Amino acid sequence: MGESTTIAHALLTIAAIVTATVFATAVISRLSIIQSAFSDLMRSRVEIIQTNIRIIYVSYSSENACFVIYVKNVGSYPISSKLYESIDVYLGEYRGEVKLYVFNSSGSSPGSWSLNEYMTPGSWDPGETVELRVYNSTSLSPPYFVKVVLPTGSGDEGVFTG
């Protein structure tokens, strides 16, 4: 009976080790998935925090029949041209109706806006100022309310006398 007890203990020990290994493998693989998701979330949040803009100046250009808005990237993250169509631009009279304008790379159609880059084409780099041209179909009287919101949710707004 001594040998059978020893064999039973050995088999139970082997079974316990195999079970622990399977369990540890499952837990470790799940932990790596959680760690990867957490890393992606943190990277996304850092990008949001490091993306920031400031509206510098707003005026109406009668020559081009549009509002010209100068906006500076004061964050530490470049804004790709692929994201331009996701930028929201709001314009209206202060304490009056404000309208959302949609991106149109060719510009000049009422209800749309376009972006002119002065430095690096294809990317709005940190420290770079761009020109937004907003084409509206109604006349607006100063002061103007302008709000620009990036896809990350950060943005700037202000009231300008133009």
N, C-alpha and C positions, 0 to 999 in steps of 0.2 A: 503494500500500500504506500510506501514511502516514495517509490519511483513514480507512481501515478499522480501523487500529489505534486511532486516536483514538475512533472510534465504539464499538469494542469496550471500551475503557477506560471510556468514559462509561456504557455499558450495565452493565458490571460494577460501577461505582461506584454507580449508581442501585439495582441489585439488592442491593448490600451495605447501602446506607442503608435500603432497605425491610425487609430481613431484620433489621437491627439495631433498627429501630423496632418491628417485630412482637415480637421477643424482649424488648425493653425494656417494652413494653406488658404482655406476659404476666408478666414478673417483677414489675413494679410492682403489678399487680392481685393477685398472690399475696402480695406483701408487705403490702398493705393488709388482706387477709384474716387474715394472721398477726398483724398489729398489732391488729386488732379482737378476735381471740380472746384475745390476751395482755391487752388492756385489760379484757375481761370477766372473765378469770381474776383479775387483780389487784384489780378492784373486789370480786369475791366474797371474796377472801382478806382484804381490808381490813375487809369487813363481819364476817367471822368473828372477826377480831382485836378489833374494836370492840364485839362483842356479848358481854356477860358478866353473870352474876347472882351473888348471894350469898343463901344461906339464912340468915335472921335468927333465926327462932324457930319451934319445933315444940311443939305440945301436943295432947292429946286432949280433944275437947269431948264430954262425955257428953250434954249438952243436944241436940247435933246428931248424935250418934253417928258422929263422923268425926274424923280428924286434921286439925288446922289448921296449915298451914305458911305462914309469911310469907317472901316472897322479894322481894328488891330488885334492880332492873335497875341495875347499877353500870357498865354499858358506856356507850358514847356513841351507840348505835344503838337506835331503837325496835323493839319486837317486835310485829309485826302480829297481830291476832286471827286472821287466816287461818292462822297458824303454830301456834296453840295445840294443835290436834289432833296435831301432830308432836312435841310436847314429851313426853319420857319422864319419868315420876315413879316412883321405886322407894322402897319402904317395907318395913321389917321390923325384927326384933329385931337388936340389935348382936351380931355373931358367930353369927347364926341365919339362918333362911331369909328371903330378900328377894324381894318380888314386884314385878312391873311392873304399873302401873295405867294405864288408857287414859283419854283425855279424853272427857268427856260433859258437854256444856254445861248440861244440866239437872241433872246430878249425882245424888247420893243412891242410886245403884245400886252394890251391892258390886263391887269390882274396878275402880272408876272414880274419876276426880277431876274437879273443876270449878274454875274460876277466877273470883274476884270482883275486879273493878277498882274502885278507889276514886276515881280522878281522871278520866282521859280514856278514855271508852268506845271500844273498838275498837282500842286501841293501848296497849301496855305501854311507856311512855316512859322514857328515861333518868332515873334518880333516883326513879322511882315504885316503891312497894311494892304487891304484890298478895297476895291470900290464896288459897292452894290448899286445897281441901277434899278429903281423900282418904277414900273410903268403903271400909273393908275388911270382910271377912266373918268374920275370926277375931280373937280377942283377942291383943293384944301387950303384953308387959311391958317397961318401960323398962330400960335405955336403948334408944332407937330409932335405927336407921340410916336416913337419908334421902338420896336422891340425885335431883337434877333436872338433866336434860340437854336443852339446846336443839337444834333441828334443825341448827344450825351445828356441833354437837359440843362446844361449850363448856358448862360447867355448874358445879355445886357439890355437895358432899356433906358430911355431917357426922353426928356422933353426938350425940343430944340426950336429956336426962333427962325432958323434958316436964313 
